[in-house]
Amino acid sequence: MREFEQRLRAQGFGGVTLQTGAHAPPRSFYLALGYQLIDLMALGKSLNGKA
């Protein structure tokens, strides 16, 4: 992950935004790497009649 971040930084990217579930196992992994919670909301809607 650190190498990926370094490559992005070298290409001029200023940050990374990740999306995962509030209780998903990857959440603690990313928090341990220094990622912080940000105030975003994700919404979705099915257009084919399924929930």
N, CA, C and O atoms as a DFTB+ gen file, in Angstrom:
204 C
 N C O
     1  1       0.816      -1.181       0.000
     2  2       0.000       0.000       0.000
     3  2       0.864       1.251       0.000
     4  3       0.557       2.223      -0.689
     5  1       1.931       1.227       0.763
     6  2       2.824       2.392       0.822
     7  2       3.425       2.677      -0.555
     8  3       3.542       3.835      -0.956
     9  1       3.806       1.622      -1.275
    10  2       4.362       1.809      -2.622
    11  2       3.319       2.436      -3.549
    12  3       3.636       3.324      -4.341
    13  1       2.089       1.972      -3.445
    14  2       1.001       2.526      -4.238
    15  2       0.838       4.020      -3.937
    16  3       0.688       4.825      -4.856
    17  1       0.868       4.386      -2.658
    18  2       0.735       5.785      -2.258
    19  2       1.899       6.609      -2.800
    20  3       1.697       7.729      -3.271
    21  1       3.106       6.069      -2.738
    22  2       4.278       6.779      -3.239
    23  2       4.175       7.013      -4.746
    24  3       4.536       8.084      -5.234
    25  1       3.689       6.025      -5.475
    26  2       3.526       6.176      -6.923
    27  2       2.496       7.249      -7.252
    28  3       2.697       8.052      -8.162
    29  1       1.396       7.259      -6.512
    30  2       0.385       8.287      -6.726
    31  2       0.954       9.676      -6.434
    32  3       0.747      10.615      -7.202
    33  1       1.670       9.794      -5.318
    34  2       2.274      11.076      -4.931
    35  2       3.236      11.556      -6.022
    36  3       3.235      12.734      -6.379
    37  1       4.061      10.638      -6.554
    38  2       5.027      10.977      -7.600
    39  2       4.337      11.458      -8.880
    40  3       4.915      12.225      -9.650
    41  1       3.107      11.006      -9.099
    42  2       2.353      11.404     -10.290
    43  2       1.523      12.668     -10.044
    44  3       0.791      13.114     -10.927
    45  1       1.639      13.241      -8.847
    46  2       0.980      14.497      -8.567
    47  2      -0.360      14.403      -7.855
    48  3      -1.025      15.419      -7.657
    49  1      -0.763      13.206      -7.470
    50  2      -2.016      13.073      -6.725
    51  2      -1.822      13.597      -5.308
    52  3      -0.770      13.386      -4.704
    53  1      -2.826      14.275      -4.782
    54  2      -2.720      14.872      -3.461
    55  2      -3.364      14.074      -2.348
    56  3      -3.194      14.410      -1.176
    57  1      -4.099      13.026      -2.682
    58  2      -4.767      12.240      -1.654
    59  2      -5.488      11.043      -2.224
    60  3      -5.598      10.885      -3.440
    61  1      -5.974      10.204      -1.337
    62  2      -6.687       8.988      -1.694
    63  2      -7.970       8.943      -0.879
    64  3      -7.951       9.219       0.321
    65  1      -9.074       8.602      -1.508
    66  2     -10.337       8.405      -0.810
    67  2     -10.759       6.956      -1.002
    68  3     -10.862       6.482      -2.133
    69  1     -11.000       6.257       0.091
    70  2     -11.411       4.860       0.058
    71  2     -12.837       4.736       0.587
    72  3     -13.278       5.543       1.405
    73  1     -13.540       3.732       0.121
    74  2     -14.890       3.476       0.619
    75  2     -14.991       2.016       1.043
    76  3     -14.651       1.116       0.274
    77  1     -15.460       1.783       2.270
    78  2     -15.675       0.437       2.783
    79  2     -16.818       0.494       3.786
    80  3     -17.215       1.579       4.212
    81  1     -17.341      -0.641       4.159
    82  2     -18.428      -0.686       5.130
    83  2     -17.952      -0.311       6.524
    84  3     -16.787      -0.504       6.870
    85  1     -18.868       0.228       7.320
    86  2     -18.517       0.683       8.669
    87  2     -17.939      -0.431       9.540
    88  3     -17.101      -0.168      10.403
    89  1     -18.375      -1.661       9.324
    90  2     -17.908      -2.778      10.154
    91  2     -17.138      -3.811       9.339
    92  3     -16.918      -4.928       9.807
    93  1     -16.732      -3.456       8.142
    94  2     -15.990      -4.383       7.280
    95  2     -14.551      -4.540       7.785
    96  3     -13.950      -3.571       8.249
    97  1     -13.999      -5.749       7.699
    98  2     -12.631      -5.988       8.164
    99  2     -11.577      -5.042       7.574
   100  3     -10.648      -4.671       8.290
   101  1     -11.680      -4.632       6.292
   102  2     -10.645      -3.736       5.755
   103  2     -10.563      -2.387       6.460
   104  3      -9.536      -1.711       6.394
   105  1     -11.632      -1.996       7.130
   106  2     -11.643      -0.683       7.788
   107  2     -10.486      -0.543       8.769
   108  3      -9.778       0.464       8.737
   109  1     -10.280      -1.514       9.627
   110  2      -9.199      -1.428      10.616
   111  2      -7.830      -1.454       9.937
   112  3      -6.888      -0.830      10.425
   113  1      -7.710      -2.164       8.826
   114  2      -6.462      -2.204       8.058
   115  2      -6.086      -0.800       7.591
   116  3      -4.949      -0.363       7.769
   117  1      -7.047      -0.098       6.993
   118  2      -6.768       1.238       6.475
   119  2      -6.559       2.255       7.598
   120  3      -5.728       3.153       7.466
   121  1      -7.293       2.126       8.686
   122  2      -7.078       3.012       9.829
   123  2      -5.659       2.843      10.371
   124  3      -5.021       3.826      10.749
   125  1      -5.168       1.619      10.410
   126  2      -3.810       1.352      10.893
   127  2      -2.749       1.959       9.973
   128  3      -1.631       2.225      10.414
   129  1      -3.088       2.180       8.703
   130  2      -2.152       2.789       7.755
   131  2      -2.212       4.317       7.778
   132  3      -1.525       4.979       7.002
   133  1      -3.031       4.872       8.665
   134  2      -3.098       6.316       8.804
   135  2      -4.264       6.982       8.100
   136  3      -4.387       8.207       8.124
   137  1      -5.123       6.187       7.472
   138  2      -6.313       6.763       6.851
   139  2      -7.274       7.189       7.952
   140  3      -7.360       6.545       8.998
   141  1      -7.995       8.281       7.707
   142  2      -8.916       8.815       8.708
   143  2     -10.333       8.838       8.150
   144  3     -10.543       8.921       6.940
   145  1     -11.285       8.765       9.047
   146  2     -12.682       8.856       8.640
   147  2     -12.974      10.280       8.169
   148  3     -12.544      11.250       8.792
   149  1     -13.708      10.393       7.065
   150  2     -14.131      11.699       6.578
   151  2     -15.647      11.703       6.472
   152  3     -16.279      10.650       6.383
   153  1     -16.212      12.874       6.483
   154  2     -17.660      13.020       6.503
   155  2     -18.230      12.927       5.090
   156  3     -18.367      13.938       4.402
   157  1     -18.559      11.716       4.666
   158  2     -19.177      11.468       3.367
   159  2     -20.379      10.560       3.553
   160  3     -20.455       9.810       4.527
   161  1     -21.299      10.627       2.638
   162  2     -22.440       9.737       2.662
   163  2     -22.566       9.101       1.281
   164  3     -22.481       9.792       0.266
   165  1     -22.766       7.810       1.243
   166  2     -22.978       7.110      -0.023
   167  2     -24.435       6.670      -0.119
   168  3     -24.970       6.063       0.808
   169  1     -25.054       6.970      -1.218
   170  2     -26.438       6.592      -1.444
   171  2     -26.518       5.770      -2.722
   172  3     -25.716       5.946      -3.639
   173  1     -27.478       4.886      -2.770
   174  2     -27.686       4.080      -3.971
   175  2     -29.151       3.807      -4.199
   176  3     -29.958       3.843      -3.270
   177  1     -29.486       3.535      -5.440
   178  2     -30.872       3.223      -5.782
   179  2     -30.874       2.241      -6.937
   180  3     -30.219       2.464      -7.955
   181  1     -31.603       1.167      -6.776
   182  2     -31.756       0.189      -7.847
   183  2     -32.756       0.715      -8.871
   184  3     -33.814       1.227      -8.505
   185  1     -32.428       0.591     -10.121
   186  2     -33.320       1.037     -11.178
   187  2     -34.012      -0.123     -11.888
   188  3     -34.755       0.081     -12.848
   189  1     -33.763      -1.341     -11.409
   190  2     -34.369      -2.503     -12.062
   191  2     -35.421      -3.192     -11.183
   192  3     -35.776      -4.344     -11.433
   193  1     -35.918      -2.497     -10.160
   194  2     -36.993      -3.027      -9.324
   195  2     -36.549      -3.963      -8.226
   196  3     -37.388      -4.440      -7.461
   197  1     -35.268      -4.244      -8.116
   198  2     -34.763      -5.094      -7.045
   199  2     -34.233      -4.227      -5.919
   200  3     -33.760      -3.115      -6.153
   201  1     -34.310      -4.730      -4.705
   202  2     -33.838      -3.976      -3.547
   203  2     -32.344      -3.854      -3.524
   204  3     -31.789      -3.245      -2.609
